[in-house]
């Protein structure tokens, strides 16, 4: 099968079709952009209307039921946020303290942290039996931590250097 058009005419025809495709695609994109813009108009108008200045008269008077409801809502928010604000130390500080006590040869691979009373942190990793024992002793002497426990298998070398240290404290 042969082409009936000479190469110059064939290239001109493909150029024309390519130009039509680009124009049609551009028009489709413009239509979608216009629809998206029209979809945003109600939100824009809602923001403009709500930003209008309030009337000069006050909506509530001192001692009104609206004030009492606002005070109760604020007190409920303070009660909900109080435990988070009352934390003595941040989790970053506790984790940094635990990692700073790590002796040479101990590699930490995972840390799990649970805030509570008492808080609990689990440090997992690999190391030698002596290194794990030294790490446990260093963590036990630190005032941040109240209890440090290591499974016996990690201390006697039965876990091939794998360890998991559970630390409790007020964090």
C-alpha positions as CSV (number, residue, x, y, z in Angstrom):
1,X,0.0,0.0,0.0
2,X,1.4,3.4,-0.9
3,X,0.7,6.9,0.2
4,X,-1.1,9.0,-2.4
5,X,0.2,12.3,-1.0
6,X,3.7,13.6,-1.6
7,X,5.9,13.9,1.6
8,X,5.5,17.7,1.7
9,X,1.7,17.6,1.5
10,X,1.6,14.8,4.1
11,X,3.7,16.8,6.5
12,X,1.5,19.9,6.0
13,X,-1.6,17.8,6.7
14,X,-0.2,16.4,9.9
15,X,0.9,19.9,11.0
16,X,-2.7,21.1,10.4
17,X,-4.2,18.2,12.5
18,X,-1.6,18.8,15.2
19,X,-2.6,22.5,15.4
20,X,-6.3,21.6,15.5
21,X,-5.6,19.1,18.3
22,X,-3.7,21.7,20.4
23,X,-6.4,24.4,19.9
24,X,-9.2,21.9,20.8
25,X,-7.2,20.7,23.9
26,X,-6.5,24.3,25.0
27,X,-10.2,25.2,24.7
28,X,-11.2,22.1,26.8
29,X,-8.7,23.1,29.5
30,X,-10.0,26.7,29.5
31,X,-13.6,25.5,29.9
32,X,-12.5,23.3,32.9
33,X,-10.7,26.3,34.4
34,X,-13.8,28.5,34.0
35,X,-16.0,25.8,35.7
36,X,-13.5,25.6,38.6
37,X,-13.5,29.4,38.9
38,X,-17.3,29.5,39.0
39,X,-17.3,26.7,41.6
40,X,-15.1,28.9,43.9
41,X,-17.3,32.0,43.5
42,X,-19.8,31.0,46.3
43,X,-17.0,30.4,48.8
44,X,-15.4,33.7,47.9
45,X,-18.7,35.5,48.4
46,X,-19.4,33.8,51.7
47,X,-16.0,34.9,53.0
48,X,-16.6,38.5,51.8
49,X,-20.0,38.7,53.4
50,X,-18.9,37.1,56.7
51,X,-15.9,39.6,56.9
52,X,-18.3,42.5,56.8
53,X,-18.2,44.6,60.0
54,X,-20.6,43.7,62.7
55,X,-23.4,46.0,63.7
56,X,-22.6,48.6,66.4
57,X,-24.8,47.1,69.1
58,X,-23.5,44.3,71.3
59,X,-24.9,40.9,70.9
60,X,-24.8,40.1,74.6
61,X,-24.9,42.0,77.8
62,X,-22.7,41.3,80.8
63,X,-24.2,38.4,82.8
64,X,-26.3,37.2,79.9
65,X,-26.9,33.5,79.2
66,X,-24.6,33.8,76.2
67,X,-21.7,34.8,78.4
68,X,-22.3,31.9,80.8
69,X,-22.3,29.5,77.9
70,X,-19.0,31.0,76.6
71,X,-17.5,30.6,80.0
72,X,-18.6,27.0,80.4
73,X,-17.2,26.2,76.9
74,X,-13.8,27.9,77.7
75,X,-13.6,25.9,81.0
76,X,-14.3,22.6,79.1
77,X,-11.5,23.4,76.7
78,X,-9.1,24.2,79.5
79,X,-10.0,20.9,81.2
80,X,-9.4,19.0,77.9
81,X,-6.0,20.6,77.3
82,X,-4.7,20.7,80.9
83,X,-3.2,17.2,80.8
84,X,-1.2,18.0,77.7
85,X,0.0,21.3,79.1
86,X,0.9,19.8,82.5
87,X,3.4,17.4,81.1
88,X,6.7,17.9,83.0
89,X,8.9,16.9,80.1
90,X,8.4,16.5,76.4
91,X,8.8,13.2,74.7
92,X,11.7,14.5,72.7
93,X,13.7,15.3,75.9
94,X,13.0,11.9,77.4
95,X,14.0,10.0,74.2
96,X,17.1,12.2,73.8
97,X,18.1,11.5,77.4
98,X,17.7,7.7,76.9
99,X,19.7,7.8,73.7
100,X,22.5,9.9,75.3
101,X,23.1,7.2,77.9
102,X,23.6,4.5,75.2
103,X,27.1,3.0,75.4
104,X,29.3,2.2,72.4
105,X,28.3,-0.9,70.6
106,X,24.6,-0.5,71.2
107,X,22.5,0.1,68.1
108,X,18.9,1.3,68.7
109,X,16.5,0.3,65.9
110,X,13.1,1.1,67.3
111,X,11.6,3.3,70.0
112,X,7.9,3.0,71.2
113,X,6.6,5.8,73.5
114,X,3.4,5.9,75.5
115,X,2.5,8.9,77.6
116,X,0.6,8.2,80.8
117,X,0.9,7.7,84.6
118,X,3.5,6.2,84.6
119,X,4.7,6.7,81.0
120,X,6.4,3.8,79.3
121,X,9.0,3.7,76.6
122,X,10.4,0.6,74.8
123,X,13.8,0.7,73.2
124,X,14.7,-2.1,70.9
125,X,18.0,-2.8,69.1
126,X,21.1,-4.9,68.9
127,X,24.3,-5.1,70.9
128,X,26.6,-7.2,73.0
129,X,25.6,-8.7,76.3
130,X,28.0,-6.4,78.2
131,X,26.7,-3.4,76.3
132,X,23.1,-4.2,77.0
133,X,23.9,-4.6,80.7
134,X,25.8,-1.3,80.8
135,X,22.9,0.4,79.1
136,X,20.4,-1.0,81.6
137,X,22.5,0.1,84.5
138,X,22.9,3.7,83.0
139,X,19.2,4.0,82.4
140,X,18.5,2.7,86.0
141,X,20.7,5.4,87.5
142,X,19.0,8.3,85.6
143,X,16.4,10.3,87.6
144,X,14.0,10.5,84.5
145,X,13.3,6.8,84.8
146,X,11.7,5.0,87.7
147,X,11.9,1.4,86.4
148,X,14.1,-0.3,83.8
149,X,13.5,-3.9,82.7
150,X,15.3,-6.1,80.2
151,X,14.3,-9.7,79.4
152,X,16.7,-12.2,80.8
153,X,17.3,-13.8,77.4
154,X,19.0,-10.6,76.2
155,X,21.3,-10.4,79.2
156,X,22.5,-14.0,78.9
157,X,23.0,-13.8,75.1
158,X,20.2,-16.1,74.1
159,X,18.7,-13.6,71.7
160,X,21.8,-13.2,69.5
161,X,22.3,-9.6,70.5
162,X,18.7,-8.5,70.1
163,X,17.3,-6.6,73.1
164,X,14.2,-4.8,74.2
165,X,14.3,-2.5,77.2
166,X,11.1,-1.3,78.8
167,X,11.4,2.0,80.7
168,X,8.8,3.5,83.0
169,X,8.8,7.0,84.4
170,X,6.9,10.3,84.9
171,X,6.8,11.4,81.3
